[in-house]
Amino acid sequence: MKTDQIYKLFTESNGISTDSRTVTDGQLFFALWGDNYNGNKFIADALEKGASWAVIDDPAFETEKTILVDDTLAELQALATHHRKEMNVEVLAITGSNGKTTTKELTAAVLSRKFKVHSTYGNLNNHIGVPLTILSAPADTEMLVIEMGASHVGEIRTLCLIAKPDYGIITNISPAHIEGFGSFEGVIKAKIELYEHLRKINGIALYNDKDPILSEKIYRLVNRAVPFSDPTGVGLVIDSVQSEMNLKMIAKYQQKTYNISTHLFGKYNIENIRAAIATGLFMGVDMKDIIDEVEKYVPQNNRSQIKVTKNNTLICDSYNANPVSMRLAIESFAALKAEKKVCILGDMLELGDKSEEEHIGIHKVLSDHNLQDVILVGPVFCKVSAGFRFKTFRDISRLKEFFKTKPLKGNHILIKGSRGIALEQLYDIL
């Protein structure tokens, strides 16, 4: 069956499912493959739960309610590409090494004051998540805000072919996931694939003109560019102000001054907020509505979250980590005025042959800021920490055992590390 025929079934369905455990009546089930599973094996479950059809790529599982294709993932992407062509929407794509999920959520919230917005759920930003975001957009959607992640060169280019963004934001480019890209130059090459797409379609890039890498690439690659500091032909100035836990800022625009209080921790979130405010202004959202959305936004998914427990105040930033985001989190935490402070840091993953060097660099950041109570978790930190005064634990289970006998109380605690270290398991303990 060809894509246009499957598309007709899609328009008559109740949407797409790729998980037989959550499929509902009238959905199309796509039997995707993973490292440890074969979705074709679950089509019977999906059909029993009400799926109208199952798209498969293994003829051994054919039934009267299956559609056999060469590759289910490729067909899912083709279906999303087809649907994007049929949609009367504008698309804003957001990528970057740090802050893309927070920027996406803030920007989607701001734009929702003027448009019917559909955006990436959580961080489903890859070759599966982007198609699912497009295919799950309600019929009345006016603006799609799509987060795009990448761990190899060429991935952003592929996602752009599917989503066809009209606008784009690269939050920043830093040494993240170097293992997949080969080098920092590889990271740059991968991220600017979004700019290359915008150049081809004469699209618009909104960019952080304080970032030297982005500023240099913009003028080489993009015909139409809008700086965060001047989104409407009127200067926009945003600075942080002295605050305790929650980030506070002052914005100046059209000869007016606005005080902004957020639920976010850390000055490193200023650039994410600048992106959302500048984009909102460029798209015609009123400044007061923009600030209202920024102030209402409460971070989720262990990103710059502040949690007050009965024992401690936690700064939960354990979803992801790379050398730049780790350094910025430490710097913001060091500036926090608190009597008792503890850093719990996990390994930064996917740094390839730069891994030990970058972890040693974090030691220097900790020492430069005179942070005394530090706990490091993960095999890389353990390997490079010999001779340092910091406590080290090879994995999270050993640290949890330690806290059973030596609990922490009355502290402000920064918890930061890559998702694979699973530092979020500490929240209930602390």
Buried (B, 14 or more C-beta within 10 A) or exposed (E): EEBEEBBEBBEEBBEBBBEBEEBEEEBBBBBBBEEEEBBBBBBEBBBEBBBBBBBBBBEEBBEEBBBBBEEBBEBBBBBBBBBBEEBEBBBBBBBBBBBBBBBBBBBBBBBBBBBBBBBBEEBBBBBBBBBBBBBBBEEEBBBBBBBBBBBBBEBBBBBBEBBBBBBBBBBBBBBBBBBBBBEBEBBBBBBBBBBBBBBEEEBBBBBBBBBEBBBEBBEEBBEEBBBBBBBBEEEBEBEBEEBEBEBBBEBEBEEEEBEBBBBBBBBBBBBBBBBBBBBBBBBEBEBEBBBBBBEEBEBBBBBBBBBEEEBBBBBBBBBBBBBBBBBBBBBBBBEBEBEEBBBBBBBBBBBBEBBEEBBBBBBEBBEEBEBEBBBBBBEBBBBBBEEBEBBBBBBBEEBBEEBEEEEBEEBBBBBBBBBBBBBBEBBEBB
